[in-house]
Amino acid sequence: MKEHKMNATSMVEKLIDEADAYGKQGMQYYSMGDFDNALTYYLKALNIYEEVCGIR
Protein backbone atom coordinates (compact mmCIF):
# COMPACT_ATOMS: atom_id res chain seq x y z
CA MET A 1 0.00 0.00 0.00
CA LYS A 2 2.78 2.43 0.91
CA GLU A 3 4.48 1.83 -2.47
CA HIS A 4 1.23 2.62 -4.28
CA LYS A 5 0.87 5.87 -2.34
CA MET A 6 4.44 6.89 -3.20
CA ASN A 7 3.80 6.18 -6.88
CA ALA A 8 0.71 8.39 -6.84
CA THR A 9 2.71 11.15 -5.17
CA SER A 10 5.49 10.77 -7.73
CA MET A 11 2.95 10.98 -10.54
CA VAL A 12 1.50 14.22 -9.15
CA GLU A 13 4.97 15.67 -8.71
CA LYS A 14 5.82 14.75 -12.31
CA LEU A 15 2.65 16.45 -13.56
CA ILE A 16 3.43 19.59 -11.55
CA ASP A 17 6.97 19.63 -12.94
CA GLU A 18 5.54 19.32 -16.44
CA ALA A 19 3.10 22.17 -15.81
CA ASP A 20 5.93 24.32 -14.43
CA ALA A 21 7.97 23.64 -17.56
CA TYR A 22 5.05 24.65 -19.79
CA GLY A 23 4.60 27.81 -17.76
CA LYS A 24 8.28 28.69 -18.10
CA GLN A 25 8.15 28.07 -21.82
CA GLY A 26 5.12 30.35 -21.97
CA MET A 27 7.12 33.05 -20.18
CA GLN A 28 9.91 32.69 -22.73
CA TYR A 29 7.51 33.15 -25.62
CA TYR A 30 5.86 36.08 -23.84
CA SER A 31 9.20 37.81 -23.29
CA MET A 32 9.92 37.45 -27.04
CA GLY A 33 6.55 39.00 -27.89
CA ASP A 34 5.14 35.72 -29.27
CA PHE A 35 1.84 36.00 -27.45
CA ASP A 36 0.04 33.24 -29.36
CA ASN A 37 2.60 30.61 -28.35
CA ALA A 38 2.79 32.07 -24.85
CA LEU A 39 -0.93 31.59 -24.43
CA THR A 40 -0.73 28.05 -25.81
CA TYR A 41 1.84 27.05 -23.20
CA TYR A 42 0.14 28.91 -20.36
CA LEU A 43 -3.07 27.02 -21.14
CA LYS A 44 -1.23 23.68 -21.22
CA ALA A 45 0.12 24.47 -17.75
CA LEU A 46 -3.27 25.60 -16.50
CA ASN A 47 -4.97 22.41 -17.73
CA ILE A 48 -2.47 20.27 -15.82
CA TYR A 49 -2.79 22.36 -12.65
CA GLU A 50 -6.60 22.08 -12.86
CA GLU A 51 -6.37 18.31 -13.34
CA VAL A 52 -4.00 17.87 -10.39
CA CYS A 53 -6.09 20.10 -8.12
CA GLY A 54 -9.37 18.57 -9.23
CA ILE A 55 -10.76 21.82 -10.61
CA ARG A 56 -13.04 21.46 -13.62
PQR file of N, CA, C, O and H, with PARSE charges and radii, in Angstrom:
ATOM      1  N   MET A   1       0.827  -1.201   0.000 -0.4000 1.5000
ATOM      2  CA  MET A   1       0.000   0.000   0.000 -0.0000 2.0000
ATOM      3  C   MET A   1       0.864   1.254   0.000  0.5500 1.7000
ATOM      4  O   MET A   1       0.585   2.203  -0.733 -0.5500 1.4000
ATOM      5  N   LYS A   2       1.907   1.261   0.815 -0.4000 1.5000
ATOM      6  CA  LYS A   2       2.777   2.428   0.910 -0.0000 2.0000
ATOM      7  C   LYS A   2       3.430   2.709  -0.436  0.5500 1.7000
ATOM      8  O   LYS A   2       3.549   3.869  -0.830 -0.5500 1.4000
ATOM      9  H   LYS A   2       2.134   0.490   1.410  0.4000 1.0000
ATOM     10  N   GLU A   3       3.856   1.663  -1.153 -0.4000 1.5000
ATOM     11  CA  GLU A   3       4.477   1.827  -2.466 -0.0000 2.0000
ATOM     12  C   GLU A   3       3.503   2.469  -3.443  0.5500 1.7000
ATOM     13  O   GLU A   3       3.886   3.340  -4.224 -0.5500 1.4000
ATOM     14  H   GLU A   3       3.759   0.720  -0.833  0.4000 1.0000
ATOM     15  N   HIS A   4       2.251   2.045  -3.403 -0.4000 1.5000
ATOM     16  CA  HIS A   4       1.229   2.616  -4.284 -0.0000 2.0000
ATOM     17  C   HIS A   4       1.047   4.105  -3.999  0.5500 1.7000
ATOM     18  O   HIS A   4       0.916   4.903  -4.927 -0.5500 1.4000
ATOM     19  H   HIS A   4       1.940   1.337  -2.769  0.4000 1.0000
ATOM     20  N   LYS A   5       1.039   4.478  -2.733 -0.4000 1.5000
ATOM     21  CA  LYS A   5       0.872   5.875  -2.344 -0.0000 2.0000
ATOM     22  C   LYS A   5       2.049   6.707  -2.833  0.5500 1.7000
ATOM     23  O   LYS A   5       1.858   7.828  -3.304 -0.5500 1.4000
ATOM     24  H   LYS A   5       1.146   3.830  -1.979  0.4000 1.0000
ATOM     25  N   MET A   6       3.261   6.176  -2.728 -0.4000 1.5000
ATOM     26  CA  MET A   6       4.439   6.893  -3.198 -0.0000 2.0000
ATOM     27  C   MET A   6       4.386   7.074  -4.706  0.5500 1.7000
ATOM     28  O   MET A   6       4.784   8.123  -5.212 -0.5500 1.4000
ATOM     29  H   MET A   6       3.416   5.266  -2.345  0.4000 1.0000
ATOM     30  N   ASN A   7       3.902   6.072  -5.436 -0.4000 1.5000
ATOM     31  CA  ASN A   7       3.797   6.177  -6.881 -0.0000 2.0000
ATOM     32  C   ASN A   7       2.806   7.260  -7.278  0.5500 1.7000
ATOM     33  O   ASN A   7       3.045   8.007  -8.227 -0.5500 1.4000
ATOM     34  H   ASN A   7       3.579   5.219  -5.025  0.4000 1.0000
ATOM     35  N   ALA A   8       1.703   7.347  -6.561 -0.4000 1.5000
ATOM     36  CA  ALA A   8       0.715   8.390  -6.844 -0.0000 2.0000
ATOM     37  C   ALA A   8       1.308   9.766  -6.573  0.5500 1.7000
ATOM     38  O   ALA A   8       1.086  10.705  -7.337 -0.5500 1.4000
ATOM     39  H   ALA A   8       1.509   6.741  -5.790  0.4000 1.0000
ATOM     40  N   THR A   9       2.058   9.882  -5.489 -0.4000 1.5000
ATOM     41  CA  THR A   9       2.714  11.151  -5.171 -0.0000 2.0000
ATOM     42  C   THR A   9       3.729  11.505  -6.243  0.5500 1.7000
ATOM     43  O   THR A   9       3.808  12.658  -6.666 -0.5500 1.4000
ATOM     44  H   THR A   9       2.239   9.119  -4.868  0.4000 1.0000
ATOM     45  N   SER A  10       4.500  10.535  -6.681 -0.4000 1.5000
ATOM     46  CA  SER A  10       5.488  10.772  -7.735 -0.0000 2.0000
ATOM     47  C   SER A  10       4.822  11.211  -9.026  0.5500 1.7000
ATOM     48  O   SER A  10       5.346  12.067  -9.739 -0.5500 1.4000
ATOM     49  H   SER A  10       4.436   9.598  -6.336  0.4000 1.0000
ATOM     50  N   MET A  11       3.667  10.627  -9.330 -0.4000 1.5000
ATOM     51  CA  MET A  11       2.951  10.981 -10.544 -0.0000 2.0000
ATOM     52  C   MET A  11       2.470  12.435 -10.472  0.5500 1.7000
ATOM     53  O   MET A  11       2.569  13.173 -11.452 -0.5500 1.4000
ATOM     54  H   MET A  11       3.242   9.931  -8.751  0.4000 1.0000
ATOM     55  N   VAL A  12       1.959  12.835  -9.327 -0.4000 1.5000
ATOM     56  CA  VAL A  12       1.499  14.215  -9.150 -0.0000 2.0000
ATOM     57  C   VAL A  12       2.678  15.169  -9.262  0.5500 1.7000
ATOM     58  O   VAL A  12       2.582  16.206  -9.918 -0.5500 1.4000
ATOM     59  H   VAL A  12       1.879  12.235  -8.531  0.4000 1.0000
ATOM     60  N   GLU A  13       3.786  14.822  -8.626 -0.4000 1.5000
ATOM     61  CA  GLU A  13       4.973  15.669  -8.709 -0.0000 2.0000
ATOM     62  C   GLU A  13       5.456  15.804 -10.151  0.5500 1.7000
ATOM     63  O   GLU A  13       5.866  16.885 -10.572 -0.5500 1.4000
ATOM     64  H   GLU A  13       3.864  13.980  -8.093  0.4000 1.0000
ATOM     65  N   LYS A  14       5.407  14.717 -10.898 -0.4000 1.5000
ATOM     66  CA  LYS A  14       5.820  14.746 -12.308 -0.0000 2.0000
ATOM     67  C   LYS A  14       4.893  15.665 -13.110  0.5500 1.7000
ATOM     68  O   LYS A  14       5.356  16.440 -13.947 -0.5500 1.4000
ATOM     69  H   LYS A  14       5.074  13.838 -10.556  0.4000 1.0000
ATOM     70  N   LEU A  15       3.603  15.577 -12.855 -0.4000 1.5000
ATOM     71  CA  LEU A  15       2.650  16.449 -13.555 -0.0000 2.0000
ATOM     72  C   LEU A  15       2.884  17.912 -13.208  0.5500 1.7000
ATOM     73  O   LEU A  15       2.816  18.771 -14.087 -0.5500 1.4000
ATOM     74  H   LEU A  15       3.227  14.948 -12.175  0.4000 1.0000
ATOM     75  N   ILE A  16       3.157  18.206 -11.949 -0.4000 1.5000
ATOM     76  CA  ILE A  16       3.426  19.589 -11.545 -0.0000 2.0000
ATOM     77  C   ILE A  16       4.705  20.092 -12.198  0.5500 1.7000
ATOM     78  O   ILE A  16       4.762  21.237 -12.647 -0.5500 1.4000
ATOM     79  H   ILE A  16       3.213  17.507 -11.236  0.4000 1.0000
ATOM     80  N   ASP A  17       5.731  19.250 -12.255 -0.4000 1.5000
ATOM     81  CA  ASP A  17       6.972  19.631 -12.937 -0.0000 2.0000
ATOM     82  C   ASP A  17       6.721  19.927 -14.415  0.5500 1.7000
ATOM     83  O   ASP A  17       7.279  20.871 -14.974 -0.5500 1.4000
ATOM     84  H   ASP A  17       5.684  18.320 -11.890  0.4000 1.0000
ATOM     85  N   GLU A  18       5.879  19.111 -15.035 -0.4000 1.5000
ATOM     86  CA  GLU A  18       5.537  19.316 -16.443 -0.0000 2.0000
ATOM     87  C   GLU A  18       4.796  20.643 -16.625  0.5500 1.7000
ATOM     88  O   GLU A  18       5.084  21.401 -17.552 -0.5500 1.4000
ATOM     89  H   GLU A  18       5.426  18.344 -14.581  0.4000 1.0000
ATOM     90  N   ALA A  19       3.850  20.912 -15.742 -0.4000 1.5000
ATOM     91  CA  ALA A  19       3.100  22.169 -15.813 -0.0000 2.0000
ATOM     92  C   ALA A  19       4.031  23.363 -15.600  0.5500 1.7000
ATOM     93  O   ALA A  19       3.909  24.379 -16.285 -0.5500 1.4000
ATOM     94  H   ALA A  19       3.616  20.296 -14.990  0.4000 1.0000
ATOM     95  N   ASP A  20       4.956  23.239 -14.656 -0.4000 1.5000
ATOM     96  CA  ASP A  20       5.926  24.317 -14.425 -0.0000 2.0000
ATOM     97  C   ASP A  20       6.765  24.571 -15.673  0.5500 1.7000
ATOM     98  O   ASP A  20       7.035  25.720 -16.022 -0.5500 1.4000
ATOM     99  H   ASP A  20       5.055  22.414 -14.100  0.4000 1.0000
ATOM    100  N   ALA A  21       7.173  23.505 -16.338 -0.4000 1.5000
ATOM    101  CA  ALA A  21       7.972  23.640 -17.559 -0.0000 2.0000
ATOM    102  C   ALA A  21       7.165  24.343 -18.656  0.5500 1.7000
ATOM    103  O   ALA A  21       7.688  25.212 -19.355 -0.5500 1.4000
ATOM    104  H   ALA A  21       6.954  22.571 -16.054  0.4000 1.0000
ATOM    105  N   TYR A  22       5.896  23.967 -18.802 -0.4000 1.5000
ATOM    106  CA  TYR A  22       5.048  24.647 -19.790 -0.0000 2.0000
ATOM    107  C   TYR A  22       4.900  26.128 -19.446  0.5500 1.7000
ATOM    108  O   TYR A  22       4.946  26.983 -20.330 -0.5500 1.4000
ATOM    109  H   TYR A  22       5.472  23.261 -18.234  0.4000 1.0000
ATOM    110  N   GLY A  23       4.725  26.424 -18.176 -0.4000 1.5000
ATOM    111  CA  GLY A  23       4.601  27.814 -17.762 -0.0000 2.0000
ATOM    112  C   GLY A  23       5.859  28.613 -18.062  0.5500 1.7000
ATOM    113  O   GLY A  23       5.783  29.753 -18.519 -0.5500 1.4000
ATOM    114  H   GLY A  23       4.688  25.729 -17.457  0.4000 1.0000
ATOM    115  N   LYS A  24       7.014  28.016 -17.807 -0.4000 1.5000
ATOM    116  CA  LYS A  24       8.284  28.692 -18.095 -0.0000 2.0000
ATOM    117  C   LYS A  24       8.465  28.906 -19.594  0.5500 1.7000
ATOM    118  O   LYS A  24       8.961  29.944 -20.032 -0.5500 1.4000
ATOM    119  H   LYS A  24       7.076  27.089 -17.436  0.4000 1.0000
ATOM    120  N   GLN A  25       8.056  27.911 -20.368 -0.4000 1.5000
ATOM    121  CA  GLN A  25       8.150  28.067 -21.821 -0.0000 2.0000
ATOM    122  C   GLN A  25       7.219  29.189 -22.279  0.5500 1.7000
ATOM    123  O   GLN A  25       7.562  29.969 -23.167 -0.5500 1.4000
ATOM    124  H   GLN A  25       7.653  27.067 -20.012  0.4000 1.0000
ATOM    125  N   GLY A  26       6.043  29.259 -21.666 -0.4000 1.5000
ATOM    126  CA  GLY A  26       5.119  30.346 -21.967 -0.0000 2.0000
ATOM    127  C   GLY A  26       5.731  31.699 -21.651  0.5500 1.7000
ATOM    128  O   GLY A  26       5.552  32.653 -22.408 -0.5500 1.4000
ATOM    129  H   GLY A  26       5.765  28.625 -20.945  0.4000 1.0000
ATOM    130  N   MET A  27       6.450  31.792 -20.541 -0.4000 1.5000
ATOM    131  CA  MET A  27       7.116  33.052 -20.179 -0.0000 2.0000
ATOM    132  C   MET A  27       8.180  33.430 -21.206  0.5500 1.7000
ATOM    133  O   MET A  27       8.349  34.605 -21.535 -0.5500 1.4000
ATOM    134  H   MET A  27       6.595  31.017 -19.926  0.4000 1.0000
ATOM    135  N   GLN A  28       8.892  32.425 -21.708 -0.4000 1.5000
ATOM    136  CA  GLN A  28       9.911  32.695 -22.732 -0.0000 2.0000
ATOM    137  C   GLN A  28       9.268  33.275 -23.990  0.5500 1.7000
ATOM    138  O   GLN A  28       9.735  34.276 -24.534 -0.5500 1.4000
ATOM    139  H   GLN A  28       8.755  31.471 -21.441  0.4000 1.0000
ATOM    140  N   TYR A  29       8.202  32.639 -24.441 -0.4000 1.5000
ATOM    141  CA  TYR A  29       7.506  33.152 -25.623 -0.0000 2.0000
ATOM    142  C   TYR A  29       6.958  34.550 -25.372  0.5500 1.7000
ATOM    143  O   TYR A  29       7.035  35.415 -26.245 -0.5500 1.4000
ATOM    144  H   TYR A  29       7.823  31.826 -24.000  0.4000 1.0000
ATOM    145  N   TYR A  30       6.410  34.774 -24.191 -0.4000 1.5000
ATOM    146  CA  TYR A  30       5.860  36.084 -23.841 -0.0000 2.0000
ATOM    147  C   TYR A  30       6.955  37.153 -23.888  0.5500 1.7000
ATOM    148  O   TYR A  30       6.746  38.243 -24.420 -0.5500 1.4000
ATOM    149  H   TYR A  30       6.347  34.071 -23.482  0.4000 1.0000
ATOM    150  N   SER A  31       8.118  36.830 -23.327 -0.4000 1.5000
ATOM    151  CA  SER A  31       9.205  37.811 -23.294 -0.0000 2.0000
ATOM    152  C   SER A  31       9.728  38.134 -24.697  0.5500 1.7000
ATOM    153  O   SER A  31      10.312  39.194 -24.919 -0.5500 1.4000
ATOM    154  H   SER A  31       8.288  35.945 -22.895  0.4000 1.0000
ATOM    155  N   MET A  32       9.512  37.206 -25.645 -0.4000 1.5000
ATOM    156  CA  MET A  32       9.924  37.455 -27.036 -0.0000 2.0000
ATOM    157  C   MET A  32       8.811  38.125 -27.848  0.5500 1.7000
ATOM    158  O   MET A  32       8.989  38.420 -29.030 -0.5500 1.4000
ATOM    159  H   MET A  32       9.038  36.345 -25.464  0.4000 1.0000
ATOM    160  N   GLY A  33       7.668  38.362 -27.209 -0.4000 1.5000
ATOM    161  CA  GLY A  33       6.551  38.996 -27.891 -0.0000 2.0000
ATOM    162  C   GLY A  33       5.694  38.037 -28.707  0.5500 1.7000
ATOM    163  O   GLY A  33       4.835  38.471 -29.475 -0.5500 1.4000
ATOM    164  H   GLY A  33       7.523  38.122 -26.249  0.4000 1.0000
ATOM    165  N   ASP A  34       5.921  36.740 -28.544 -0.4000 1.5000
ATOM    166  CA  ASP A  34       5.143  35.719 -29.266 -0.0000 2.0000
ATOM    167  C   ASP A  34       3.967  35.312 -28.375  0.5500 1.7000
ATOM    168  O   ASP A  34       3.993  34.274 -27.713 -0.5500 1.4000
ATOM    169  H   ASP A  34       6.618  36.387 -27.920  0.4000 1.0000
ATOM    170  N   PHE A  35       2.950  36.152 -28.380 -0.4000 1.5000
ATOM    171  CA  PHE A  35       1.839  35.998 -27.446 -0.0000 2.0000
ATOM    172  C   PHE A  35       0.953  34.793 -27.752  0.5500 1.7000
ATOM    173  O   PHE A  35       0.372  34.205 -26.839 -0.5500 1.4000
ATOM    174  H   PHE A  35       2.929  36.995 -28.918  0.4000 1.0000
ATOM    175  N   ASP A  36       0.844  34.421 -29.022 -0.4000 1.5000
ATOM    176  CA  ASP A  36       0.038  33.244 -29.363 -0.0000 2.0000
ATOM    177  C   ASP A  36       0.643  31.978 -28.760  0.5500 1.7000
ATOM    178  O   ASP A  36      -0.064  31.182 -28.141 -0.5500 1.4000
ATOM    179  H   ASP A  36       1.315  34.899 -29.764  0.4000 1.0000
ATOM    180  N   ASN A  37       1.950  31.792 -28.941 -0.4000 1.5000
ATOM    181  CA  ASN A  37       2.598  30.614 -28.351 -0.0000 2.0000
ATOM    182  C   ASN A  37       2.636  30.701 -26.837  0.5500 1.7000
ATOM    183  O   ASN A  37       2.511  29.685 -26.155 -0.5500 1.4000
ATOM    184  H   ASN A  37       2.524  32.438 -29.444  0.4000 1.0000
ATOM    185  N   ALA A  38       2.807  31.901 -26.305 -0.4000 1.5000
ATOM    186  CA  ALA A  38       2.793  32.068 -24.847 -0.0000 2.0000
ATOM    187  C   ALA A  38       1.468  31.580 -24.285  0.5500 1.7000
ATOM    188  O   ALA A  38       1.437  30.830 -23.309 -0.5500 1.4000
ATOM    189  H   ALA A  38       2.909  32.727 -26.860  0.4000 1.0000
ATOM    190  N   LEU A  39       0.388  32.001 -24.896 -0.4000 1.5000
ATOM    191  CA  LEU A  39      -0.934  31.590 -24.433 -0.0000 2.0000
ATOM    192  C   LEU A  39      -1.112  30.079 -24.542  0.5500 1.7000
ATOM    193  O   LEU A  39      -1.682  29.454 -23.648 -0.5500 1.4000
ATOM    194  H   LEU A  39       0.413  32.610 -25.689  0.4000 1.0000
ATOM    195  N   THR A  40      -0.634  29.499 -25.620 -0.4000 1.5000
ATOM    196  CA  THR A  40      -0.733  28.050 -25.806 -0.0000 2.0000
ATOM    197  C   THR A  40      -0.074  27.312 -24.647  0.5500 1.7000
ATOM    198  O   THR A  40      -0.646  26.368 -24.102 -0.5500 1.4000
ATOM    199  H   THR A  40      -0.171  30.006 -26.346  0.4000 1.0000
ATOM    200  N   TYR A  41       1.119  27.740 -24.274 -0.4000 1.5000
ATOM    201  CA  TYR A  41       1.840  27.052 -23.201 -0.0000 2.0000
ATOM    202  C   TYR A  41       1.265  27.363 -21.828  0.5500 1.7000
ATOM    203  O   TYR A  41       1.249  26.497 -20.954 -0.5500 1.4000
ATOM    204  H   TYR A  41       1.584  28.507 -24.717  0.4000 1.0000
ATOM    205  N   TYR A  42       0.795  28.586 -21.630 -0.4000 1.5000
ATOM    206  CA  TYR A  42       0.135  28.907 -20.359 -0.0000 2.0000
ATOM    207  C   TYR A  42      -1.107  28.037 -20.172  0.5500 1.7000
ATOM    208  O   TYR A  42      -1.369  27.555 -19.070 -0.5500 1.4000
ATOM    209  H   TYR A  42       0.808  29.289 -22.340  0.4000 1.0000
ATOM    210  N   LEU A  43      -1.863  27.838 -21.236 -0.4000 1.5000
ATOM    211  CA  LEU A  43      -3.073  27.018 -21.143 -0.0000 2.0000
ATOM    212  C   LEU A  43      -2.755  25.550 -20.899  0.5500 1.7000
ATOM    213  O   LEU A  43      -3.485  24.865 -20.181 -0.5500 1.4000
ATOM    214  H   LEU A  43      -1.650  28.230 -22.132  0.4000 1.0000
ATOM    215  N   LYS A  44      -1.658  25.059 -21.497 -0.4000 1.5000
ATOM    216  CA  LYS A  44      -1.233  23.681 -21.220 -0.0000 2.0000
ATOM    217  C   LYS A  44      -0.923  23.533 -19.732  0.5500 1.7000
ATOM    218  O   LYS A  44      -1.331  22.560 -19.098 -0.5500 1.4000
ATOM    219  H   LYS A  44      -1.065  25.614 -22.079  0.4000 1.0000
ATOM    220  N   ALA A  45      -0.203  24.504 -19.185 -0.4000 1.5000
ATOM    221  CA  ALA A  45       0.124  24.468 -17.755 -0.0000 2.0000
ATOM    222  C   ALA A  45      -1.144  24.534 -16.917  0.5500 1.7000
ATOM    223  O   ALA A  45      -1.305  23.764 -15.971 -0.5500 1.4000
ATOM    224  H   ALA A  45       0.128  25.295 -19.700  0.4000 1.0000
ATOM    225  N   LEU A  46      -2.033  25.438 -17.255 -0.4000 1.5000
ATOM    226  CA  LEU A  46      -3.275  25.597 -16.502 -0.0000 2.0000
ATOM    227  C   LEU A  46      -4.096  24.314 -16.506  0.5500 1.7000
ATOM    228  O   LEU A  46      -4.635  23.924 -15.470 -0.5500 1.4000
ATOM    229  H   LEU A  46      -1.903  26.063 -18.024  0.4000 1.0000
ATOM    230  N   ASN A  47      -4.196  23.658 -17.646 -0.4000 1.5000
ATOM    231  CA  ASN A  47      -4.966  22.411 -17.731 -0.0000 2.0000
ATOM    232  C   ASN A  47      -4.405  21.349 -16.791  0.5500 1.7000
ATOM    233  O   ASN A  47      -5.163  20.625 -16.147 -0.5500 1.4000
ATOM    234  H   ASN A  47      -3.757  23.975 -18.487  0.4000 1.0000
ATOM    235  N   ILE A  48      -3.084  21.256 -16.712 -0.4000 1.5000
ATOM    236  CA  ILE A  48      -2.471  20.273 -15.820 -0.0000 2.0000
ATOM    237  C   ILE A  48      -2.732  20.646 -14.360  0.5500 1.7000
ATOM    238  O   ILE A  48      -3.100  19.791 -13.554 -0.5500 1.4000
ATOM    239  H   ILE A  48      -2.468  21.845 -17.236  0.4000 1.0000
ATOM    240  N   TYR A  49      -2.541  21.927 -14.021 -0.4000 1.5000
ATOM    241  CA  TYR A  49      -2.795  22.357 -12.646 -0.0000 2.0000
ATOM    242  C   TYR A  49      -4.254  22.079 -12.250  0.5500 1.7000
ATOM    243  O   TYR A  49      -4.523  21.630 -11.136 -0.5500 1.4000
ATOM    244  H   TYR A  49      -2.242  22.621 -14.676  0.4000 1.0000
ATOM    245  N   GLU A  50      -5.179  22.345 -13.157 -0.4000 1.5000
ATOM    246  CA  GLU A  50      -6.599  22.081 -12.855 -0.0000 2.0000
ATOM    247  C   GLU A  50      -6.835  20.586 -12.645  0.5500 1.7000
ATOM    248  O   GLU A  50      -7.582  20.190 -11.750 -0.5500 1.4000
ATOM    249  H   GLU A  50      -4.961  22.710 -14.063  0.4000 1.0000
ATOM    250  N   GLU A  51      -6.201  19.766 -13.467 -0.4000 1.5000
ATOM    251  CA  GLU A  51      -6.365  18.314 -13.338 -0.0000 2.0000
ATOM    252  C   GLU A  51      -5.810  17.826 -11.993  0.5500 1.7000
ATOM    253  O   GLU A  51      -6.443  17.025 -11.305 -0.5500 1.4000
ATOM    254  H   GLU A  51      -5.594  20.088 -14.194  0.4000 1.0000
ATOM    255  N   VAL A  52      -4.642  18.310 -11.637 -0.4000 1.5000
ATOM    256  CA  VAL A  52      -4.001  17.872 -10.391 -0.0000 2.0000
ATOM    257  C   VAL A  52      -4.799  18.328  -9.179  0.5500 1.7000
ATOM    258  O   VAL A  52      -4.922  17.595  -8.198 -0.5500 1.4000
ATOM    259  H   VAL A  52      -4.127  18.960 -12.196  0.4000 1.0000
ATOM    260  N   CYS A  53      -5.343  19.541  -9.247 -0.4000 1.5000
ATOM    261  CA  CYS A  53      -6.092  20.096  -8.119 -0.0000 2.0000
ATOM    262  C   CYS A  53      -7.554  19.688  -8.109  0.5500 1.7000
ATOM    263  O   CYS A  53      -8.277  19.976  -7.155 -0.5500 1.4000
ATOM    264  H   CYS A  53      -5.244  20.137 -10.044  0.4000 1.0000
ATOM    265  N   GLY A  54      -7.991  19.023  -9.160 -0.4000 1.5000
ATOM    266  CA  GLY A  54      -9.369  18.570  -9.229 -0.0000 2.0000
ATOM    267  C   GLY A  54     -10.357  19.668  -9.554  0.5500 1.7000
ATOM    268  O   GLY A  54     -11.529  19.588  -9.185 -0.5500 1.4000
ATOM    269  H   GLY A  54      -7.405  18.789  -9.936  0.4000 1.0000
ATOM    270  N   ILE A  55      -9.889  20.694 -10.245 -0.4000 1.5000
ATOM    271  CA  ILE A  55     -10.758  21.816 -10.615 -0.0000 2.0000
ATOM    272  C   ILE A  55     -11.206  21.615 -12.063  0.5500 1.7000
ATOM    273  O   ILE A  55     -10.381  21.498 -12.970 -0.5500 1.4000
ATOM    274  H   ILE A  55      -8.938  20.759 -10.545  0.4000 1.0000
ATOM    275  N   ARG A  56     -12.481  21.577 -12.259 -0.4000 1.5000
ATOM    276  CA  ARG A  56     -13.041  21.463 -13.621 -0.0000 2.0000
ATOM    277  C   ARG A  56     -14.429  21.990 -13.634  0.5500 1.7000
ATOM    278  O   ARG A  56     -15.081  21.987 -14.678 -0.5500 1.4000
ATOM    279  H   ARG A  56     -13.151  21.672 -11.522  0.4000 1.0000
TER
END
